């Protein structure tokens, strides 16, 4: 949970537009822990950020508006980040 909080503050402090994909089942505990972090980030970043629980990763990576890609370095993310058009 601490990592999610730190990443959230980093996104807010960056002053850049972003798309943050947060799978609810991977960051929110059974007791609801973490849900408030996601809601707070969503509220504070409404003008320049989107938080969603799913997105077609290859489409996002190949979009011309993409500037950076941060991943947990799972196999699929690593392979898709090397797809045509993603530099």
N, C-alpha and C positions, 0 to 999 in steps of 0.2 A: 504494500500500500504506500509506503514511503516513496518508492520509485515513481509511482503514478503522480503523487503530489509534486515531487521535484520536476518531473517532465511537464506537468501542467504549468508550474510557475515559469519554466523555461520558455514554453510556448507563449505565455502571456508577456513575458519580458522581452521577447524577440521583436515585438512590434511588426511582425510580418503576417501575411495571410496564410492560413493553413487549413488542411483537412486532417482530422485526427480520427482514425478508426479505432474504436474501443469496443471490443467484444465484451458484452455484459457478463457472460459466463466465465471470462478469464480474469476479470479484475474486481468484480463485485462478489464478496463473500456470501455465504448462505444466510448470514444474519443481516445482510444489506450493507455491510461495511464497504465503503468505496463509492457508493451511489451518490453521496453528497458531494464528493470530489468532482465527479463527472458533471453533476448538475451545476455546481459553482463555476467550473471552467466554461461550461456552455453559456451560462449567463454573462460572465465577464468578457467573453470573446465574441459575442454575438455580431459585432460590427465587422470582424475580419476573420472569423474562424467557423468551421463547421465540425461538429462532432457527430459521427454516425456509428452504428454498430456493424455495418457491413458496406463494402463498396467493391466493384469489380476491379481488382488490383491491377490487372494488365491494362485496362482502359485508363486508369488513373496514372499509371507509370508512363503511358504513351501520350498523354495529353500535353499539349504545348504549354499550358500554364504551370506545369510541374517544375519546381525548382530544386527541391531536395527530397530525399526519401530516407526515412529512418525506419529500421526494421529490427525485430528481435533476432534476426538472422536464421530463421527456420529455412529448411531446404527450399520450399516453394517460393518464399519471398526472395531468397538469394537467386534462384533460377529466373524468376520473372523479372527481377531488376536488371538482368542481362539480356532481356528480350530486345528485338529490333526497335529502334527509336528511343530507347532509354539510355541516355548517356550521362 
